[in-house]
């Protein structure tokens, strides 16, 4: 027990009519939806970085949060872990996620970073056993330190490439020791700011070789979890090599990794790429890349990756609709890659932000399950493509262009447009959300 969350009770499900803000109104982990419980469907996780490492600063101002564990000693790191697992216990969180720099202080050398990570891995393992929260995924922070200002795997300096590889190695080792179910590669600075000093072909090949080495090492040590790439289009770099799901798919195909790596899709990053969250999820499902999600939202007026907690049930419902269509989570889950606003200073804010987000996700999930069980949307989709069900039309996909043209003329093909019925379909969605 810590004193940071004193007097805050464990959060339990009380139903939609409760007035108790320290209770779940919609998230009932034991409730069965289809063949899984709600907890099994959602597989919630807390992001260690935003909840416990972020000081509340922004581009125009510094730290606003005062946390007793802020500091650069191992004692601070252990205190941070104590508070984190106290929060996991209060929320009943099944999973959490970390970057190495979130859980260990920065050392004076690569060897010291590794040693500190190993020490904290032991400490985290003890806390996990005590509380019961598991590791959804680990990852390496290869973007915050100034050494990564020009990237990690894509850096023009081979020493930075080697430093990055060594960091990923010890993070993979830690993820394996802690029973992590996934490992994420998030290329925060794997891109460029100007073409005037960038060799795109070289940097892309470096990134591909790096990923191949990561996959090979993970299998060598017996890590059977999923390797994930998190697409991101921009911010802070002008262009990222992992812009969106389609870009990642092309990259994986180019290096023969499409069967080894899947994607961790973030709502905020999808918006920055000019897509909707459900588009990126649907594309990942169609390409066989779906793995896990980072649940958050952007402020649509700012155009920035603001990492706010989700609050739109319709958006979340459409996202989980695509998750369910892709088969649901296996090793992946719903990680709240979201942070408090810098004016939200109280310990209660950290708890209630997650409670609210979990309820929004639960409502969205229930709507998604109901839409799939109702079947109206999928029936309409099937009818729209019904013309392709005949053998004659299916043969068009295997014929050369001249034979297709001859068939069209011989059969006097003169198609009339058919309504897409978009508004009617949106009206159907609104019945559920």
N, C-alpha and C positions, 0 to 999 in steps of 0.2 A: 504494500500500500504506500502511496505517496500522498503528500498534502496538497498537491497542485489542484486536483479535482475534488477537494473536500466537499462533503455534503451533496455531491451529485450522485443520484442513485443509479443502479443498473437500469438500462432502458429495456422495457418489455413491451409486448404488444397489448394494447388495450382496446383497439377498435376505432372505427371512424368517428364515433360520437364522443370520444374522450376530449376533455378540455385540458388535460395534463400535457404540457409541452415537452416534458421529459418522458415521453412514451411514444411508441410507434402507433400510428393510426391505420396504416395500410400494410406495413411490412410485418408479416407473420411468418417467421422462418419455417414453421412446421406445416403451414398450409400446403396442400397438394394441388398442383396445377398440371393436369395431364399425368405424365409418368414420373414427375419429379416434385420435390418440395420447392417452395419458393427460395429457400436458402441454396438448394442445389442448382436451381436455374440461374440465380443472380451471382453467386460466388463473390460477394463483396470483399474489397480490399481497401486499406487506407494507404495513402502515399506518405511515406516517411518524410520526404523532402518538404512538401508544402506544409504539412501539419506540425513538424517539429524542428525543421532546419531553417525555414524562411523567416527573416527578421522583420518583414513588413515594409520593406523599402520599395521605391519605384525610381523611375528615371530622374525625378525631380526632388526626391527626398529620401532620407535614410531610414534607419530602423525606427519602427513604432512599437514593436512588441518587446516586452521585457520578460524574458524567460530565464529561470534560474539555471538552466542547463546550457545557456549560450556561453561558449568558451572553447578553448583549443586544447583541453587536457583530456586524458582518458577518463578521469573522474567525471567530467562534464558529459562525455559520451555515454558512460554507464547511467548517469542520472537521466539523460534523455531517453534511454531505452526503458528505464523504470517507468517514466511518465507515459511513454508510448504504449507500453503494454497495459498500464492501468486504464488508458483510454480504450484499448481494444477490449478489455474485460468489461468495461461499462457498456460499450456498444454491442458486445457479443460478436465482434468482428471475426470472421473465419480466416481472413488472410490480411497480409500487408505486403508492401513492396519497398525496395530501397535502391539507392545508388551507394556505392562504397563511401563517397565523401559525406553522405548523410549520417552514417553510423560511426565513422572513425575520424578523428582530427587529422589535419594535414601534417605529414611529417617532413623532415628535412631531406629525405631521399626516398627513392622508390622502395628500397628494402625496408625502411621504417614504415612506409604506408602499408606494405604487405604484412609486416609483423603486427601492426595495430589492427589491421582488418582481421587477421587470424585470432587475435585476442578478443575482439568484439564478436566474432563469429561464435566463439565459445560462450560468451555472455548472452548473446541473442538466443542461442540454442537452449540455454537454461530457462530463459524467460518464456520461450515458445512452449517448452514442456510444462512450465508452471501454469500458463494461462490457456494454452490450447490453440492459440492463433498460429496459422501456418504461413509459409512464404509462398506467395503467388509467383513472384519473380524478382530476380536481382538484376542489376545492371551497373555499368561503370560510368562514372561522371568523367567524360572526356571532352568537356566544353567550358567549365567554369574557370579553371586555372589559366593564367596568361600563357602557359606553354602551349595551350590548345587554340590560340587565337587564329591560327591558319588551318585549323582542322586537326584531326587525329589520324585516322587511316589515310586521309587524303593530303596530309601535310607534306609540303615540299622538303622538309627536313627528315631524313631517315631515322635520326635519333628519336624524334617525336613519335614516329611510326612504331619503333621498337618499344618505347616507353608505354605507348598505348596498348600494344599487344601484351606486354607484361601485366598491365593493370587489368585487362580483360581476363587474363589467365587466373589471377588470384580472385577475381570476382566470380568466375565460373567455379573455381574450387570451393569458394564459400557458399555459393548457391547450391552446389551438390551436397555439401556437408549439412546444410540446413533443410534439405529435402525440398528445395524449390521446384515448382512444377513447370517453370518456364525460365528462359533467360532472354532479356531484351537488349537489342542494340539500338540505341537512340543517338543518331548522329547530329547533335545540336549544332555543330559547326562544320559538318561535312558538306560544304558548298563553297561558293566563291562570292567575293564582293565586287570584283572587276575582272573582266576578261583580259585586261591589259597585262596582268601578271599571272595568268592561269593557263595551265595546260590541261584541258578538260579530259582528253584521252588518257593521259598519264594518271590523273587523279581518280578517274573512274576505274581504271585497271587496278590501282592500288587498293581502292575500296573493295573490289571484287576479290582480290587475292587475300585481303585481310579477313573477309567473311568466310572464305573457304577454309582458312586456317582456324578460325573460331569453331566452325562446324566440325572439322576434323578432330580438334582437341576435345571438344565436348563429348564426342563419341569415344575417343580414346580413354577418357577417365570414367566412362560409364554413365554419363549424364543422359538420361533417357527422356528428359523433358523436351518441350518445344522451344526451338530457337525462333525469336520474333524480331522483326524490324518494325520500327514505328515510323510511318511516313510523316514527313513534315515539309511544307512547301517553301518557307522563308522564315525570316525573323529568328536570329539576327542577320543571317547572310542573305544576299540578294537572291540567290538561287540554291536550292538544296538538290543533291543528286537522288534523294529519296522523296521526291515531290508529292506523290500520291500513290494509291494502290496500283494503278496501271503502270506508273513509272517503275515502281519496285518490282512488279511482275516482269517487265522487260529486262531489268537488271538481273534478276534471278535466272531468267531463261538464258541470258547471255553467258552466265558463268556456271550453268548447269546445276543450280541450287534450288530450282522450283519445287523439288520434292523434299527438301531439307529445311526450308525456312518458311514461316508464315508471317502474318502481319498483326501488329497491335495497333488498332485504329483509335485515334482520339477525335472527339467531337470538334474541339477547337481547331485542330489542324485541318480537318476536312473543310471547315468554313474558310480558313485562310487560303486553301487551294481552289476556292470557288465552287465547292461541291456542298451537298448536304451530307450529314452524317450517314443517313440511310443509303445514299448513293455509294459511298465508300464501302459500307458493309455489304451491300448487294454485289458490288464488283468483286470484293474479296470472296464472297460465297460462290459467285459464278466461276472464278478462276481457281477455286480450291485452296485459297490462301488464308481463309478466316481463322484467327487464333484467339484474340483477346481484345478488350476495349479499355480505353481511358475515358471515363465519364466526366465531362465538365461542360461548360458552355462559354461562349464569348459574349461580350457586349457588342451587339450589332451596330451600335453607333460609333464605336471607337476604332474598329478595324484592327484591333490588337488581340493577341492571344492572352486573354485576361484570366483564364483558368478559374471561372466562377463555378459554384456548385449548381447542378442542374435544377431547374424549377419549372420546366415546361413538360407537362404530361403528354401532350400530343407529339412533341418531338421525340421524347423518350419511347413512346409507344411504337412509333414507326421504326425506331432503331432496333428495339427488341423483336419486332416483327421480322426484320431481316436476320437478326441473330438466330431466331427460332427456325427460319427457313433454311439457314445454313447448317442446321443440326444442333444448335445450342452450343454451349461451352463444353469442352472436354477438359483440357488442362488450363484453359484461359478463364477469365472472370471479368468482373466490373470493378476496375480500380478507380477510386475517386482522385484523379489527378487535378485536384481543385484546392484552392487556398482561400482563406478568409480575406475579406477586404481589410486594408491596413488600418481602418478605424475600428475594427472589431477586436477589442483588446482583452475581453474577459475569457477565462477558461470555459465558461458555459457556451461561448460562441463556437468554440472548437467542437464541442459535443453536439450542439443543436444544429450546426451546419450539416453534419453527417446524418443526424436523425431525419432532417427535412429531405435531404437528398435520397436517402434510402427509401423514404415513403414515396417520393416522386417516381423512383425506379420501380417500386412495387406496383404502383398504380399503372404505370406504363406497361409493365410486364403482363399484368392481368388483362389489360386491354388488348395487347398483342396476342395473347393466348386465345382470348374470346374471338378476335377477328379470324384467326386461323381455324378455330373450331367451327365458326359460322360458315366459312368457306365461300362467302359471296365474292370477295375480292379475287380469290384464286379461280373461281368459276368464270368470272368475267375475263380474266387473263387468258384462260384456256380457250374461251370462245373467240377471243380476238385473233388467235393464231390457228383457228380450226381449219382454215383452208390448206394448211400444210400437212394435214393428217392423211390425205389421199396419196397413194403410191405415185400417181402421175406427177403431183406437185413436189413430192419429196425428191423425185428423180431430177428436178431442176437443179438441185444443189450439187449434182455430180456430173452434169452435162457441160460441154464446152459452149462458149458464148454463141457460136453460129447455130448450133442445134437448138439452143433455147430460143433464139430469134426465129428460127424456122417454125418451132412449135407454136410460138405466140401468134405468128401470122396465120398458120394453118388452122388454128382454133379461134381466129378472129377475136383475140384477147383485147378487150376495151374496158378496163376496170373502172368502177365508180367508187369514189371515196366512201369510207365507212366511219361513222362517228367513233372517236376515242372515248367519249363519255367521261371525261375527266371530272367534271363538276359532280356528276352522279356518284362517282367513286369517292370523291372527297366527302360528299354527304354521308356515304356509308361509313367512312372512317369516323366521322363526328358522332355517329350513334354509339361508339364504344369509348370515346375519350371525353 
